[in-house]
């Protein structure tokens, strides 16, 4: 008769050896907030920390190529090629909308042939391409030299190199044209640098 009250006092789940009750859902919601919610902390991608493959040391040839690509001569050559392509496209475009292309002053009423129009467009495209290439190479090389000399990369480099380039181009027509070219090219360079940055 004494065993019944003792067995009744023991909880049935412990007596049966059943699983413990699950944790309340509040803990799961806190865990989700840390994993995908507002409290999640973004981690910077670091392959070395995750056991990624370390990058091999650069060879002397790779270092030489990088130095060559960062040199002022390479930048000037790249600007020269880019200026040539851009100038050629600009020249052909302006020739396409110019009504005087193929115009013969000796016979103003004659309609130019397609061959003559294309020839004039090609000549204007080559002329613009040469000018753009020279200006692009001069500006890029001057900016690179100024940046190397100053040891800074800011808007002043563009203004100084623009003034030198514009002045050098303008001085062929005289001192006044050189000063105007310096000021105009410097202002243009500053405006382009401002909008690009």
C-alpha positions as CSV (number, residue, x, y, z in Angstrom):
1,X,0.0,0.0,0.0
2,X,3.0,2.4,0.5
3,X,4.4,2.0,-3.0
4,X,1.5,3.5,-4.8
5,X,1.9,7.1,-3.4
6,X,5.6,7.1,-4.2
7,X,5.1,6.1,-7.8
8,X,2.3,8.6,-8.2
9,X,4.7,11.4,-7.1
10,X,7.2,10.6,-9.9
11,X,6.4,12.4,-13.2
12,X,5.3,10.0,-15.9
13,X,7.8,11.3,-18.5
14,X,10.8,10.6,-16.3
15,X,9.5,7.3,-15.2
16,X,9.0,6.2,-18.8
17,X,12.5,7.5,-19.8
18,X,11.0,9.8,-22.6
19,X,12.8,12.7,-24.2
20,X,13.1,16.1,-22.5
21,X,10.6,18.8,-23.6
22,X,11.8,20.9,-26.6
23,X,13.2,24.4,-26.0
24,X,10.7,27.2,-26.3
25,X,10.4,28.8,-29.8
26,X,11.8,32.1,-28.5
27,X,15.4,30.6,-28.7
28,X,14.9,29.6,-32.4
29,X,13.7,33.1,-33.3
30,X,16.8,34.7,-31.6
31,X,19.0,32.2,-33.5
32,X,17.4,33.1,-36.8
33,X,17.9,36.8,-36.1
34,X,21.6,36.2,-35.8
35,X,21.8,34.0,-38.9
36,X,19.5,35.8,-41.4
37,X,18.0,38.7,-39.5
38,X,19.0,42.3,-38.7
39,X,21.6,41.2,-36.1
40,X,23.6,39.2,-38.7
41,X,27.2,40.4,-39.0
42,X,28.5,40.4,-42.6
43,X,32.0,38.8,-42.9
44,X,34.6,40.0,-45.3
45,X,35.6,37.4,-47.9
46,X,39.0,36.2,-47.1
47,X,40.1,33.1,-49.0
48,X,43.2,32.6,-46.7
49,X,41.0,32.4,-43.6
50,X,38.9,29.7,-45.3
51,X,41.9,27.6,-46.3
52,X,42.0,29.0,-49.9
53,X,44.8,28.5,-52.3
54,X,47.5,31.2,-51.7
55,X,48.5,33.1,-54.7
56,X,52.0,32.3,-55.9
57,X,54.7,35.0,-55.8
58,X,55.0,37.0,-58.9
59,X,57.8,36.2,-61.3
60,X,60.3,38.8,-62.5
61,X,58.6,38.8,-65.9
62,X,55.2,39.6,-64.4
63,X,56.7,42.4,-62.3
64,X,58.5,43.8,-65.5
65,X,55.2,43.7,-67.4
66,X,53.4,45.5,-64.6
67,X,56.1,48.2,-64.4
68,X,55.9,48.6,-68.2
69,X,52.1,49.0,-68.1
70,X,52.4,51.6,-65.3
71,X,55.0,53.6,-67.1
72,X,54.3,57.0,-68.7
73,X,55.3,55.8,-72.1
74,X,52.7,53.0,-72.1
75,X,50.0,55.4,-70.9
76,X,50.9,57.9,-73.6
77,X,50.8,55.2,-76.3
78,X,47.5,53.9,-75.0
79,X,46.1,57.5,-75.0
80,X,47.5,58.0,-78.5
81,X,45.7,54.9,-79.8
82,X,42.5,55.8,-78.0
83,X,42.7,59.4,-79.3
84,X,43.3,58.1,-82.9
85,X,40.2,55.9,-82.8
86,X,38.0,58.5,-81.1
87,X,39.2,61.3,-83.4
88,X,38.6,59.2,-86.5
89,X,35.1,58.4,-85.4
90,X,34.4,62.1,-84.5
91,X,35.8,63.2,-87.9
92,X,33.7,60.8,-89.9
93,X,30.6,61.8,-87.8
94,X,31.1,65.5,-88.4
95,X,31.8,64.9,-92.1
96,X,28.6,63.0,-92.3
97,X,26.5,65.9,-91.1
98,X,28.4,68.5,-93.0
99,X,26.7,69.7,-96.2
100,X,30.0,70.9,-97.7
101,X,31.5,67.4,-97.9
102,X,32.2,66.6,-101.6
103,X,31.4,70.2,-102.6
104,X,33.3,71.5,-105.6
105,X,33.7,75.3,-105.5
106,X,34.4,75.3,-109.3
107,X,31.0,73.7,-110.0
108,X,28.7,74.5,-107.1
109,X,25.6,73.0,-108.8
110,X,27.2,69.6,-109.4
111,X,26.1,66.8,-107.1
112,X,29.1,65.0,-105.6
113,X,29.4,61.3,-106.1
114,X,29.4,58.8,-103.3
115,X,33.1,58.1,-103.9
116,X,33.9,61.8,-103.5
117,X,31.9,62.0,-100.3
118,X,33.5,58.9,-98.8
119,X,37.0,60.2,-99.8
120,X,36.3,63.6,-98.0
121,X,34.9,61.7,-95.0
122,X,38.0,59.5,-94.8
123,X,40.4,62.6,-95.1
124,X,38.6,64.4,-92.4
125,X,38.5,61.3,-90.2
126,X,42.3,60.8,-90.6
127,X,42.9,64.5,-89.9
128,X,40.8,64.4,-86.7
129,X,42.4,61.1,-85.7
130,X,45.9,62.5,-85.9
131,X,45.0,65.6,-83.9
132,X,43.2,63.6,-81.2
133,X,46.1,61.1,-81.0
134,X,48.7,63.9,-80.6
135,X,46.7,65.7,-77.9
136,X,45.8,62.5,-76.1
137,X,49.4,61.3,-76.0
138,X,50.7,64.8,-74.9
139,X,48.1,65.1,-72.1
140,X,48.5,61.6,-70.8
141,X,52.3,61.7,-70.8
142,X,52.3,65.2,-69.1
143,X,49.8,64.1,-66.5
144,X,51.8,61.0,-65.7
145,X,55.0,63.0,-65.3
146,X,53.3,65.6,-63.1
147,X,51.7,62.9,-61.0
148,X,55.1,61.2,-60.6
149,X,56.8,64.5,-59.7
150,X,54.1,65.6,-57.2
151,X,53.6,62.1,-55.7
152,X,49.8,62.8,-55.5
153,X,46.8,61.9,-57.6
154,X,44.3,64.7,-57.5
155,X,42.6,67.3,-59.7
156,X,45.6,69.6,-59.7
157,X,47.5,67.1,-62.0
158,X,44.8,67.4,-64.6
159,X,44.8,71.2,-64.5
160,X,48.6,71.5,-64.7
161,X,48.9,68.9,-67.5
162,X,46.0,70.5,-69.3
163,X,47.6,73.9,-69.1
164,X,51.0,72.5,-70.4
165,X,49.3,70.7,-73.2
166,X,47.0,73.6,-74.3
167,X,49.9,76.0,-74.0
168,X,52.2,73.9,-76.1
169,X,49.6,73.6,-78.8
170,X,48.7,77.2,-78.7
171,X,52.2,78.6,-78.7
172,X,52.6,77.6,-82.4
173,X,50.2,80.5,-83.1
174,X,51.8,83.0,-80.7
175,X,52.1,83.9,-77.1
176,X,48.5,85.1,-76.7
177,X,47.2,81.9,-78.2
178,X,49.4,79.8,-75.9
179,X,48.0,81.6,-72.8
180,X,44.4,81.2,-74.0
181,X,45.1,77.5,-74.9
182,X,46.6,77.0,-71.4
183,X,43.7,78.5,-69.6
184,X,41.0,76.8,-71.8
185,X,42.6,73.4,-71.7
186,X,43.1,73.6,-67.9
187,X,39.5,74.6,-67.4
188,X,38.3,71.8,-69.6
189,X,40.5,69.3,-67.9
190,X,39.3,70.4,-64.5
191,X,35.7,70.1,-65.6
192,X,36.2,66.6,-67.0
193,X,38.1,65.5,-63.8
194,X,35.3,66.9,-61.6
195,X,32.6,65.0,-63.5
196,X,34.6,61.8,-63.6
197,X,35.3,61.8,-59.9
